[in-house]
Amino acid sequence: MSLTDYAIRYGFVALLVGLVVYFSVAAEGFASPYSAVFIFQSVAITGILALGVTATLVVDGFDLSIGAVATSALMLSAYVMVVMEQSALVAVVACLLMGALVGLINGFLIVQMRVPDLLATLGMMFLLIGLQRIPTEGRSIATGMSLPDGSTAGGSFSPEFLALGRHRFDFFIDNLIPVSVVFLVVIAIGIWLFLEYTRYGRVMYAIGSNERAASLAGVPVKKYKIIAYMISGVLASVGGILLAARLGRGDIASGNNLLLDSVAAALIGFAVLGAAKPNAFGTAVGALFVGILLQGLTMMNAPYYTQDFVKGGVLVVALMFTFALSNRR
C-alpha cells in the first residue's frame, strides 16, 4: 500500500486521535469521563440528523430541510402538550408523522416534479421556518404562556417526555449515559446495518452510483429515493423531540446550528477510513469529531465566534482527503 493510500485510509483517523491527545494535554479536565459524556450528549442530536442526511446522500440526493424539520418537531411537540394539553405519546407520534410527511413531500417534488433536490429542500426549509412561527405569533412555547387569544396555556411537558432528554443511565458511574446518546448509538447501528448488509441498502447505493443503470435493471428508483427522504424527515423529527425534551420548552431559535453541524458531520464521514462515500459509521465519527473539536475549543476558552471558522477548515481538510487524494489513486 502506497503512502497516498495510507493517507486516504487513515489520515482522518490520525487527525482525530491527534486532536484528542492535544486537547487532553492542553485542556485540563478534557480527558475526564464527564467531559466525554458531555461531548457525546452535545453531538447526539446532530449525529441523528446527520444520519438522515446520509440516507439522502446515498441515493445521490441532499436534504437542506433537516434543521427546519427538527425545529418544527420541537415546536410541534411543545404545542401538542402545552397548548393542546395532549399526552407525550400523542406529541411523539405527531412529530414522527410530520417528519415522514415532509420527507414524502420532498421526495415527491424531487422525483415526480423533477425539482432539483437543493431547491426543493431549501423551499421546504423556508416553508417550515415560517409555518412553525404562525400558531404562537413567533413566540417560544413554555408552560403557562399567554396565547395569542389572551388565554393561558393549561398543559405542560410530561415527566415521561422530559426523561427522553434528561434521564441518564448508570454506567460504572452514576447518571453517566444520557438517553439521547443511547438513541444515537442504536440509530447509527441500525442505519449502518441497513445500508451495508441488506438488499435495500445495496440498492440505494446502486441508485446513488448510477441511477440510470439501476432503473434499467428494474429497480424502482423513484420509490427508493422517496423512502430516503422520508427516513431523513423522521430522523430529523427524532432529533427535534430529543431537543424539546432536553430544553423543556419550545424554543424557536434553538435549532439554528443543527443544519450546518449535521451536514458537516455527514460530509466529514466521507473521509473516515477512506470510504469516499456516504456511510453511517463515518457520519457517526464525523459528528463525534465535531463535538470533540468544539468541546476542546470551549475548554481552552477559545472565542465562540471562531468555532464556525474552525469547523469549516476541518471540513475542507476532510473533503481534501476524500476527493483530491482519491482522484490521485
N, C-alpha and C positions, 0 to 999 in steps of 0.2 A: 504494500500500500504506500503510495507516494505521500509526500508532505502535504500536497494540496488535498488529497483525500482525507488525511488526518484532520486538517483544518476544517474541512466541510463537516466531518462527522462529530468531532469533539471540541471544536473551537468555542461554541457557545456554552457547552458544559463547563469547560475550563474557565470561561468568563464568570459563570455563575459561582463556581467554587471559589474563585479568587475574590469575588465580591463578598461572599460570606466570611472568608478569612480576614479580609481587610476591615470590615465593619466589626468583627469580633474583637479585633485588636484596637481599633480606633475609637469605637463607641462603647463606653462602659455599660454593661448590662445587656448588650445586644445578644449574647450567647445564652441568656437565661431561658428556661422553659416558658415563662410567661411572655417574654418577648416573642418567642417563636409562635406561641398561640395567638398573640395579637396580630402577627403577620398573617397567619392562616385565616383569622377572622376577617381581616381587612380585605383579603383577596377572594373570600368565598363567593360573595355576590358577583364580583367582577368575573371570576372564573366561570360561574354558571352561565352568565350572559355570553361570555366568550365561547363556551361550548356550543351555544346556539348559533353564533356567527360561524363557527367551524362547520356546522351541518350545512349551511348555505354555501360556504366556500367549496365544500366537497363537490357540489353539483355545478361549480363554476358560477355561483351567484354571490350576492353580497347583501347584507341586511343593515341598513343605516337606522332602522326604526327601533332597535332593541332598547336603547336608553329611554325612549319615549314610552315604549310598551311597559318597561319596568316601573317608570314613574306613574303611568296610568294605573297599573296594578296596585301600586302603593296607595294612590288616591281612592281607587275603587273599593279596596278592602276597608279603608278607613270610613268611607261614605256609607258602605253597607252596614257596618257595625255601629258607627256613631250616630249617623243621621237616620238610617232606615231601621236601626235597632234590631238587626238580624244577628244570627249566631256566627261564630268563627267558621264553621263548616260552610255555610252559605257564602260567606265572603271569599273563602279559598276557591270554592267551585266557580263562583262568578269570575274571579280573576283568571283562572285557568281557561275557562270558556272564552273570555275576552282575548287572551293571548292566542288561542287557537284560531279564533275568528279573524284577528288581524293578520296572522300568518296566511290564512286561507285567502283573504283579500289581496295581500301582497303577491301570493303565488298566482292568483287569477290575473292580476294586472300584468305580471311579467310573462306568464305562459300563454294566456289566451289573448290578451290585448297587445302583447308584444311591446310593452313599455320597458325600457332599459331598467335593470334592477336598481341601479343607483338612483334613478329619477323616481321610480315607483316607491321605494322605501323612504326616500327623502321627503316626498309628498306626504306619505303616511306619518312620518315623524312630525311634520308641522301640523298635520291634522290632529294628531293625538295631543300635542302640546297645547293647542287651543281648546280642544274638547275637554281636557281634564280640569280646566280652569272655570268652565262655564257654570257648573252646578253651585259652586261656592263663591262665584264672582271673583275668582283669583286668590282666595284666601286659603291658608292651610286648614286642615281638619283636626280638631282636638276635642276631647271630652268637655262638654259644657259650653261649646262655642255658640255664638249667636248666628242664626241662619239668615239668609237674605230677606225672608219674610218677617223678621223681627222675633221669631220664636227661638227657643233654646234647644239644642240637640239633647235628646234624652238618653242616647245609647253610650256605650263605652267599649273599649277594647277588652275582650275576654281574657282571662288569665291563660287559657289554653293557647290562644293565638299569640300572646306575648311570649310564651315559652318557646315558640319556634325561633325567636330571635335572641332570647336572653338566657335560656337554660343552658347549663354546662354539665357535661358528664365527668365523672371521676375517672382519671387515668393516671395511676401512680400518685398523682397529686389531686387533692380535692378540687372540684369545679374547674377542671382544666380544659376540656374539649367542648367548644360551643356547638350547638345543634347545626348551625349554618355550615360548619366545616364538615360535619358528617354528611350533610346534603351534597356538598361539593364532591366529596370523595365517591359517594355512591353514584351520583350522576356522571362523573368523569369515567368511572369504571364501566358503567352501563353504555355510554356513548362509544367508548373505546371498543368494547366487545361487539357492539352493533356494527360499527364501521369496519372493523378489521376481521371479524370472524363469522359474519352472517352473509348470506347471499345478497340480501337487500343492501347492506353496506358496500359490498363489492360492486353492485350495480350502480350505486350512487357515485362511486369513484370512476366507474367507466363512463358515466354521463359527463362528469366533470372533465375527464380526459379527452373524450371525443363524442360530443352529443350526437352528431350525425351517424357515426358508426353504431352507437348504441341503439339509435332509432331504427336503423336498417336491420339490426339483429333482433328486432321485435320487442325491445324494452319500452314500456310505457313511460317515456321520458317526462311528459307533462305531469303525470301523476306523481312521480318521484320528486320532481322539483317543487311541486306544491307541498308535498309532505315535508320537505326540508325546511321550507319557510314556516310551516306550522310548528315544527319542532323548535325552531328559533323563537317563535312567538310564545310558546308555552314555557320554555326555559327562561325567557325574559320575565314572564309573569311570576315564575317561582322566585326569581331574584327580587322582584318588587314586593312580593309577600314577605320574604325574609327581612327586607329592609324596613317595611312597615312594622313588623313585629319587633325589630330591634329599637326603632325610634319611639314607638307607641303613639304616633301621630301621623297624619297625612301631610308631610312637609313637601310643599310643591317644588322646592328648589333642591331637594336632597339628592336627586339623580343626575345632576348636571355633568358630572365627570364619568358616568357609567359608560357612555358610548365610546369615548376615546380610550379609556383604560381597557375595556373588553376587546376592542378592535386591535389595540396594541398587543394584548396577550395572545390573540388568535394568530396574528401575523408573526410574532416572535416565535410561535410554535413551529413555523416552517423551518426554523434554523436548528431546532433541537435534534441532535443525533443525525444531522444532515438529511432529514426527511424530505425537504423540498416540496412538501405538500401539506394541506391542512390535515391535522390529526389530533385526536383528543388528548393523547399523552403530552404532546408538545404544547398544546394550548394550556393544559394544567400547569406545566412547568413555566410557561410564559407568564401566567398570572402570578405564580409564586415569585418569579424573578422581579416583576414589577413591585410586588409587595415588599420584598427584601430591600430593593433599591430605595423605596420611599421611606420605609421604617428606618433604614440606616441613615439616610439624609436627615430625617427628623431628629434622631437621637444625637446627631452631630451638630444640631442647631443650624442646619442649612436653611436659608430663606425660603419660604414656601413658594415664592414666585419663580424659583429656579427649577422646581420639580418637573414641570411640563417640558422645559428645555432638555433636562437630563433624560426624561423618558423618550423624547424624540430622537436624541442622539443614540440611545440604546437600540431603538427600533431600526434606525438607519444601519447600525453595525450588524444587527441580526439579519436584516434583509441582504446586506452585502455578503455575509457568509452564505446565505441561501442561494442567491441568484448569480452573483458575479463569479464565485468560485465554482458553482455547479455548471455554469456555462463553459468555464475552462475545462472542466472534467469531460 
